[in-house]
Amino acid sequence: METVIVLSWAILLLIFFFFLRVAWVTISCYYLSPCRIRLAMSKQGVHGPKARFLVGNLPEIASLVAKTTSSDMESVDHDIVGRLLPHYVLWSKIYGKRFVYWYGSEPRLCLTDTDMIKEFLSSKHVQSSGKSWMQQQGTKNFIGQGVLMANGSNWFHQRHVVAPAFIGEKLKGHLGYMVECTKKTIAVLHDTIKSGAKEVEIGEYMTRLTGDIISRTEFDTSYEKGKKIFELLTRMQSFTAKSSRYLWIPGSRFFPSKFRGEIKSLKIEVEKLLMEIIESRKDGVEIGRSSSYGKGLLGMLLAEAQKKSEGFSYSLQLVMDECKTFFFAGHETSALLLTWTVMLLATNPSWQEKARAEVREVCGDETPMPEQISKLNWLHRIINESLRLYPPASLLPRMAFEDIKLGDLHIPKGLSIWIPVLAIHHDEEIWGKDANEFNPERFAAKSFAMTRNFLPFASGPRNCVGQAYAMMEAKIVLAMLLTNFKFTISKNYRHAPVNVLTLRPKYGVPVYLEPFC
């Protein structure tokens, strides 16, 4: 009997200490730590809008964004910062370009000083900063712990594994697939026009094309096999964006939710499809049909997963997380880059003709070759200008994992640095009075090298691992489109950029295509 009583008391004590710890962590996370950070920044003269307990400034942000994006823009106007980041416009006028606001209980320092941004994103702080808990939780079921969301030593190892898939000879080896896939898309566009279609929504074709390319180059499969994965990830993207709005509620990730239920269901479907591809690749090696897991990213990941290591090693789940990351990043962002660039060329016919003349001069009637791509200077500048005006990732957040010194600022542990890439790319003090105009010529100046002011692929060691891949793909696709079609914007086009994790045209980009005989 005494033993039962002692055990009962022991269990009660364990429960008591468990709830005590939960209470302490909750109070520390949602009250004490925010107070510490607010005081530290206030002492340095950095202020911001008054925040409400738990929700922070989320209601105000949601209200402002809903108001500015509720209607379409009256014309094709590239002045879109006020539409997509109205809270930045409002608060920067009141508090200056350095201010602290609260995304739920997560404090975020808005930082636009490009010298300080470069220092923060440099190798100096690569281990002491990274993705916050809230970011990781928000995308846990979407892209998991892939390289995009990894931190510290895990990020270092993952980056080391995936980087070779997107550089050097590997990159050159992808060119044939990129050309082949683009030819197929062009043939489909020709057939569509011959069938009597007056316009095409170019975004749909670019989405299918980039999906086909990433499927063939990195996963050694066809777009038809990857199509279902892309569709599921697109749905997950929308649900993830909606679900993330509620992460500020303590313990919310443990509560049943329509959004989280849908996301988990989609996650199961995506990973089932990925497992079919992975098992097929593994079976090929095991029965001797193939001597390797493949030359693309998936093959490299599977080869890495077979290595036995005492430290970091790839699990099957992490392989799938990396696959989801690059299916999404290598597909969605590339499709958006091409879609926005076609829109810009369709509304700027003189630049379209300039690009077409250059492609014909460099490539003639042939498809682009590796040595020719580097000579397409005006096309390169047009792509950069598209990335400046419509960067797929309009925000770049990083959290400080320890106290750091950044210029004249002391950044306390737990403070997120919020880099509004879109606002920096449209800043008249940086780019001049024509900052909201399409002018690729600005990139002809050496002063605008890929450094402080241009951040479509981030900067420093954690920059986009696939940027060289994305640029080569964009040049090939656009060069081939330019030599096959003349395109003008449709009268049905409605200019309405929106943010759903990425910056996209709300209604797509319908264009009129005129084939060259």
N, C-alpha and C positions, 0 to 999 in steps of 0.2 A: 504493500500500500504506500509506504513512504517513497519507494522508488518511483511509483506512478506520479506522486505529488511533485517530486523533484523534477521529473521529466516534463511535467505540465508547466511548472514554473520556468524551466529552461526554455521551453518552446515559446512561452509568453514573453520572456525576456528577449529572445531572438526576434520575435515579431515586433516588440517595442523598439528595439534598436534599429531594425530594418526601416520602420516607419519614421523613426527619428532621423535616420540618415537621409531618407527620401525628402523629409521636410527641410533638412539643412541644405541639401543640394538644390532643392527648388527655390528656397529663399535666397541662397547665394547666387544662383543663376539668374533669377528673375527680379531681384531687388538689390542685394549688396554689391554684386559686380557692376551692374549698370550705374549705381550711385558712385562707385569708385571711379569709373571711367568718365562719367559726366563731370565730376569734380576736377579730375586731372586735366580735362580739355578746357573746362571753364577757366582754370587758373592760367592757361596759356592764351586766353582771349578768343577761344573757338567756341561759338555758341550755335544754337539752332532752334527750331520750332519746339514748343512745349509738347512733351509726350504724355500720353495717358498710360496708366498702369497696365501692363501686359500687352495691350494692343499697340503701344507706341504711337507712331504717326500713320499707321496703315489705313485707318478710315479716311484721313485727309488725302492720302495718296490715291486711294481707290476712287474717291469722289472727283478729284481733279482729273485723273486719267479718263474716267467714264465720261466726264463732261467734254473733254477735248477730242475724244475719239468717237463720240456718238454720231457724228456726221462725217461725210466725205469732204475732202478739200475741194475748193471751187475750181481749181486748175492744177496742172502739173507743176506744183511749187515744191522746191526741195528744202524749204525752210520748215523742217519737221520737228525740231527740238521741242518747241512749245506744245506740239501735239502729243508727242510720245513721252516727254519728260517735263510735264508742266510743273511738278513739284520742284525740280531743279531750277527752272526759270524763276519761280516765285521766291524760293528760299535764297538763291544766290543774290537776288536783288536786295533782300533784307539783311542777310548775314554775311555777304561776301562769298567768294568762290570756295572758301573753306567753311564748312559747317557740319554739325553732327545732327543726324536725325535717327529715328528708331524704327527698325523693321521688326515690329513686335518688341521683344526684349533684347534684340541684337542691335547694339549701337553701330552706326556706320558713319565714317568720316568721308564726306565728299571731297575729293582731291583732284584738282585740274592742273596743278603746277607740274608741267611735263618733266622738268629736271628732277623733282622729287619722285615722280612716278617711275622714271627710268632707274633711279637709285633703288626704289622699293622693289622693282621687278628684277633687279640684277641678281647675280649669283651670291652677293653679300647676304641677302635675306631669303634665299630660296629654301633653307631649312627652317627658318623662324617664322615663315608665313605660309599660307595655303588656303584650302577650302574650309569654310566654317562647318560646324556641326549642322547648322540649319540647312546649308546648301547640300551637304551629303545626305541628310535625311530626306530632303525634298526630291532628290533624284535616285534614292536608294534602289527602288524597283525599276526605274527607267534605264539608267546606265550603270548603276551599282558602283563598284570600287575600281572602275577602269581608270586609265592614266589621267583622264580629265579631272577626276575627283580624288585621286590619291594624294597623300601628303608624305613629307619626310623621306625616310629611307625607302619606303615602299614606292613612292613616286619615282625616286632615282632609279631603282631597279626596273620598274615598268617602262620608263622612258628609254632606258638603255636597250630594252628588248624590242620595242616597237619602232624606234626611230629608223633603223636600217631599212625598213620596208618602204620608206618614202624618200630615199635619197640615192644619189649616184647611179650606178648601173641598174639597180632595181627600178628606179624611176624611168630611165630610158627604155627599159624593157616593157614598160606599160604603154608606150606610145602606140604600138600597133593595135592594141585592144581599144584604146581611146579613139583612134581613127576609124576602126571597124564599126564600133558602136555608133559613132556619129554619122557614118554613111547610112546605116540602117535607119536612123532617125530622120535624116534628110530625105531618104526614099519614102518614108511614111508621110512626111510633110508634103512631098510632091504628089503622092497619091490622094491625100486629103484635099489638096487644091483642085486636082483634076476631077474629083468627085463633085465639085461645085461649092465647096465651103468657101465663104467669103472672108472668114477670119479664123484664126486659131488662138487658143489660149496657150501662149508659149510656155508658161510656167509648168503646165502638165507634161509637155514634151521634155522640158529640161529636167524635170523630176525623174521621169522614166529613164532618160539618157544617163544621168549621173548615177542612178541606181544600177543600171546595167554595167557601167564602167567599174564602179566599186565592187560589184559582185564578181566580175571577171578578173580584175587585177589583184584583189586582196583576198577573195574567198573561193576562187577557182570554181565558180558556179555561174549559172545564167541568171538574168534578171527575173525570169519567170519563177525560179526557185526563191529568189530573194524578195520578190514582190510582196508576198504575204507578210514577211518580216517588216518591210518598210511601212506597209499599211498599218500594222499593229503598233509600230513605234510612233507613227504619226498620231494615232489615237492616244497612245500613252503620253505623248508630249502635251496634248491639250489637257488631259486629266491631271497630269503632274503640275502644270501651271496653276490649275484651279485648286488642287489639294494643298499646294505650298502656302496658300494664303492663310491656312489655319494652323500652321506649325507653331505660332506664338502661344497657343493654348497649352499649358502644362499637361504632359501626358497624352496629348491629342493623338499621337501616333499609335496608341494602344486602343483607342476607341473605334468602334465600327463607323464606317463612313462610306457613302455612295462612291465617292471618287477613289478612295483607297481600295475599295472592293473591286472596282473596275480595273484599276491599275494592277492589282495582284493577279487578277484573272488574265489580263493581257500578258503579264510577265510570264505566267505559266505557258501560254501559247507560244510566245516568242522563243522561250528557252527550249521548248519541245522541238520547234523547227530547227533551231541552232544545233541541237543534239543530233538531229538526223544528218545534218551536214558534217558534223564532227565525227560521228560514228562511221559514216561513209568513208571519210578520209582515213580514219584509223584502220578500218577493215582492209582498205586498199594496201596499206603497208603490211599488215599482219599476214595477209594471204599471198603477199609477194607480187601483187599486181602493180605496185608502185614502190620505188626505192626511197621516197621521201613523202612528207605530209603536204608538200606543195611549196611553190616559190613565194606565194603571197603572204600577207600578214597572218592569216589563219595557220598556214603551215609553220611559220616561225613560232607562233604561240604554242602549237601542239608539240613541236620539237623541244621547246623550253620546258613544257610541263612534264616531259619525260625525264628531265635532269633531276637528280637527287641532290638537295642542298640543305645544309644545316640552318642556313639563314632564310632568306626570302625564296619562295618557290611558287610557281603558278599552280593553282588548284583548277579543277574543271570549272567551278563557278567563276573564278577570275578570268579564265579564258572566255567564257560567255559574256562577262561584263565588258571585256575589251572589244569583243565582236559587236555588242550593242552600241558601244561608244563610237566605233568607227563606221558601222552601218549608218548611224545617225549623223555624225559629224561629217563623214565623207560623202554623204548623200544630200542631206538637207541644206547645209551651208553652201555647198557647191552649186546646187540647183538655184538657190536664192541669188547667189552672185551672178550667175548667167541670166536669170530672169530680170533682175534689176538692170543689168548692163544692156540687154536687148531693149528694155523700155527706154533707157537713156539714149541709145542710138536711134530708136524709132522716133523719138521726139527731137532729135538733133541731126537732121539729114546731112548737114555739111561734115560733121564729124564721122558719120557713117561712111560717107564717100571717101574721106581721108583715110580711114582704116582699111576700106576695101582696096583702094589704090595701093596702099603699102603691102597688103597681103599678095596682090597680083604681082607686084614688083619683086617681092622676095621669093614667093613660092611658085609663081607662074600658074599653070593649070594643074599642078600636082598637089597632093596632100602634104601638109607640113612635115618636115623632117627635123630631127633634134637640132641640127646646126642652124636651121632657118628660124626656129622659134625664138632664139635669143636676139634675132635681128628685127623682130616685130616690135620696134620701140614705141610707135604711136599706139598700137593695140595694148601694149603693156601699161602705158599711161592712162588709157581709157579705162582699163580694168581697175587700176589704182583709184581713179576718180570715182568710179562706181562704188568701190569699197569705202571711200571716204564719205560719200553722201549717204550710202545705205549699207553700213557695216552689218553683216548678219548677226553678230553679237554686239548689241549697242551698249552693254554694261560689262565691266570687268571687276568683279569683287574678289578681295583677298583678306584673310584675317591674320592679325599678328598673334603668334602663339607665345610670344615673350615680349617684354618691354624692349623697344628699339628706338634709336635716335634717327630721325629722318629730317635732314636739313635743320631748320630751327625748331622742329617739333619733337616732343617726346610722345611716342605712340605707346600707350599702355597695353599690356597683354589683354586680349579679348576684344580689342577694337577692330572692326572691319574697315578696310580701306575700299571705298566705293569709287571706281574710276568711270565717269560717264563718257565713254568713248564717243558716242554720238555727239555730245555737246562739244567735246574737244575738236572733233572733225569739222564742226560748223562754226567754230569760234573765229570771228572777224579779226580779232587781235593777232591770231596766228596765220590765217589764210588770206586776209585782206577783205575788202568790202564786197568782193564777189564770192564770199565763202559759201553762199547758198545757191550758187550757179554752177552748172556743169561746164568745167573748163579743164580738160586734161592737160593743157599746156603748162599748168602750174607745176606738174611733175617733171617737166623738162629742166627745171632749175635744180642745180646741185644742192641747194640749201634744203631741199625737201627730200633728202635721202631717207631711207627707212629707219628713222630714229625717233626722237622725242614726240613729234606731233602726229605721227601716223601709226595707229594701233589696231588695225583690223585683225591682226594675228597675235595680239598682245606683244610682249617684248621680253627679252632676257631668256634664261634657261627654260622657263615654263611657257615659251611661245608655242604657237600651234605647230605640232609636229608634222602636220600634213600640208603646210603652206606651199612648199615647192610643188607638190603634187597638184594642189588646187590651182595654182597659177598656170602650170603646164596644161592641165585639163581645160581651163577656161580659154587659153589662147588657141588650142587646137579646135575646140568646138566653135568659138566665135569666128575664127579664120575660115572654117569650112562653111558656116552659115552665110558669111559675108559674100563668098564667091558663088553661092547658089541662089541667094534671095536678096531682094531689096525689101526692107520692112518699114512700115509706117504704123503709127499707133491707131488703134481702132477708135471710132467715135463713141464706142460703148465703154471705153476704158474709164474707170472711176478711180481716181487717185486717193487711196486710203491706207497708208502704211500703218501696220499694227504690230505690237510686240506679243508673241506667244513663245517665250523663251528665245526665239529668234525674230528678226525684223522681216516681216513678209507683207506682200500686197494682199489686202483683205479679200479682193475679188479676182485676184489673178491679173495677168497682163494680156488682154486680147490684142492681137496685131493683124494687119493685112500683110500677106506675103505675096511678092511678085517674083516668080522664078525667072532666072536668066536662061535664055535659050542656049 
